[in-house]
């Protein structure tokens, strides 16, 4: 099992930047594919970005492609989401998730572990 803790959310003006962190801890016997999802009020949780458990392959949703980047610091067991050129429509609770069963995935059901979420609010 693994525990995930997100941090770095906050209030930012449109066009600004934030970095979210997802730190993993607990007992684990393998590397995990890690993803960021987000959920705005009244909407379903949607995929944002993912990074493979091996190598550095990444996938981004079309809505954030070119603005967000996901990266990993293996030594710190932490995954980051660098968010640039933020828009009001990026406002949501952002969750990190991990899977030991897939190399990289888009869908909620592919992920086994979830963090508590961190609020990102973009003002205009």
RATA-V640863 format. One record per residue. N is the residue number from 1. SS is DSSP state (H for helix, E for strand, - for the rest). PHI is phi in radians with two decimals (999 if undefined). D_LAST is the distance of its C-alpha to the last C-alpha in whole Angstrom. Layout:
BEGIN
n->N ss->SS phi->PHI d_last->D_LAST
n->N ss->SS phi->PHI d_last->D_LAST
END
This chain:
BEGIN
n->1 ss->- phi->999 d_last->40
n->2 ss->- phi->-2.50 d_last->37
n->3 ss->E phi->-1.93 d_last->34
n->4 ss->E phi->-2.09 d_last->31
n->5 ss->E phi->-2.26 d_last->28
n->6 ss->E phi->-1.59 d_last->25
n->7 ss->E phi->-2.70 d_last->23
n->8 ss->- phi->1.87 d_last->20
n->9 ss->- phi->-1.22 d_last->17
n->10 ss->E phi->2.94 d_last->14
n->11 ss->E phi->-1.80 d_last->11
n->12 ss->E phi->-2.49 d_last->9
n->13 ss->E phi->-1.36 d_last->6
n->14 ss->- phi->-0.93 d_last->5
n->15 ss->- phi->1.59 d_last->9
n->16 ss->- phi->-1.47 d_last->11
n->17 ss->- phi->-2.34 d_last->14
n->18 ss->E phi->-2.49 d_last->15
n->19 ss->E phi->-2.09 d_last->19
n->20 ss->E phi->-1.71 d_last->20
n->21 ss->E phi->-2.10 d_last->24
n->22 ss->E phi->-2.27 d_last->27
n->23 ss->E phi->-1.73 d_last->30
n->24 ss->E phi->-1.81 d_last->33
n->25 ss->E phi->-2.62 d_last->36
n->26 ss->- phi->1.78 d_last->39
n->27 ss->- phi->-1.32 d_last->42
n->28 ss->- phi->-2.60 d_last->42
n->29 ss->- phi->-1.95 d_last->44
n->30 ss->- phi->-2.68 d_last->42
n->31 ss->- phi->-1.29 d_last->39
n->32 ss->- phi->-2.14 d_last->36
n->33 ss->E phi->-1.17 d_last->34
n->34 ss->E phi->-2.27 d_last->30
n->35 ss->E phi->-2.40 d_last->27
n->36 ss->E phi->-1.98 d_last->24
n->37 ss->E phi->-2.11 d_last->22
n->38 ss->E phi->-2.47 d_last->19
n->39 ss->E phi->-2.47 d_last->19
n->40 ss->- phi->-1.61 d_last->16
n->41 ss->- phi->-0.96 d_last->18
n->42 ss->- phi->1.36 d_last->20
n->43 ss->- phi->-2.10 d_last->20
n->44 ss->- phi->-1.33 d_last->23
n->45 ss->- phi->-1.16 d_last->23
n->46 ss->E phi->-2.15 d_last->22
n->47 ss->E phi->-1.21 d_last->24
n->48 ss->E phi->-2.04 d_last->21
n->49 ss->E phi->-2.66 d_last->24
n->50 ss->E phi->-2.54 d_last->27
n->51 ss->E phi->-2.28 d_last->30
n->52 ss->- phi->-1.18 d_last->34
n->53 ss->- phi->-1.30 d_last->36
n->54 ss->- phi->-2.19 d_last->38
n->55 ss->- phi->1.24 d_last->37
n->56 ss->- phi->-2.17 d_last->34
n->57 ss->- phi->-1.10 d_last->33
n->58 ss->E phi->-2.29 d_last->29
n->59 ss->E phi->-2.35 d_last->28
n->60 ss->E phi->-2.26 d_last->24
n->61 ss->- phi->-1.12 d_last->23
n->62 ss->- phi->-1.01 d_last->22
n->63 ss->- phi->-1.17 d_last->18
n->64 ss->- phi->-2.08 d_last->18
n->65 ss->- phi->-1.03 d_last->21
n->66 ss->- phi->1.55 d_last->20
n->67 ss->- phi->-2.00 d_last->17
n->68 ss->E phi->-1.89 d_last->19
n->69 ss->E phi->-2.36 d_last->22
n->70 ss->E phi->-1.88 d_last->25
n->71 ss->E phi->-2.58 d_last->28
n->72 ss->E phi->-2.31 d_last->30
n->73 ss->E phi->-1.99 d_last->32
n->74 ss->H phi->-1.10 d_last->36
n->75 ss->H phi->-1.09 d_last->37
n->76 ss->H phi->-1.65 d_last->35
n->77 ss->- phi->0.94 d_last->34
n->78 ss->E phi->-2.32 d_last->31
n->79 ss->E phi->-2.00 d_last->28
n->80 ss->E phi->-2.07 d_last->25
n->81 ss->E phi->-2.19 d_last->22
n->82 ss->E phi->-1.51 d_last->20
n->83 ss->E phi->-2.00 d_last->16
n->84 ss->- phi->-2.03 d_last->15
n->85 ss->- phi->0.86 d_last->12
n->86 ss->- phi->-1.13 d_last->10
n->87 ss->- phi->-2.08 d_last->8
n->88 ss->H phi->-0.96 d_last->6
n->89 ss->H phi->-1.23 d_last->10
n->90 ss->H phi->-1.41 d_last->11
n->91 ss->- phi->-1.06 d_last->11
n->92 ss->E phi->-3.10 d_last->15
n->93 ss->E phi->-1.49 d_last->18
n->94 ss->E phi->-1.79 d_last->19
n->95 ss->E phi->-2.07 d_last->23
n->96 ss->E phi->-1.72 d_last->26
n->97 ss->E phi->-2.51 d_last->29
n->98 ss->E phi->-2.37 d_last->32
n->99 ss->E phi->-2.39 d_last->35
n->100 ss->- phi->-1.71 d_last->39
n->101 ss->- phi->-1.78 d_last->40
n->102 ss->- phi->-2.19 d_last->38
n->103 ss->- phi->-1.30 d_last->37
n->104 ss->- phi->-2.85 d_last->34
n->105 ss->- phi->-2.68 d_last->32
n->106 ss->- phi->-1.75 d_last->29
n->107 ss->- phi->-1.76 d_last->30
n->108 ss->H phi->-0.96 d_last->30
n->109 ss->H phi->-1.21 d_last->34
n->110 ss->H phi->-1.41 d_last->34
n->111 ss->- phi->-1.86 d_last->33
n->112 ss->- phi->-1.65 d_last->35
n->113 ss->E phi->-2.20 d_last->33
n->114 ss->E phi->-2.35 d_last->30
n->115 ss->- phi->-1.43 d_last->28
n->116 ss->- phi->-1.46 d_last->26
n->117 ss->- phi->1.65 d_last->23
n->118 ss->E phi->-2.39 d_last->20
n->119 ss->E phi->-1.41 d_last->16
n->120 ss->E phi->-2.06 d_last->13
n->121 ss->E phi->-2.16 d_last->10
n->122 ss->E phi->-1.97 d_last->7
n->123 ss->E phi->-1.63 d_last->4
n->124 ss->- phi->-2.20 d_last->0
END
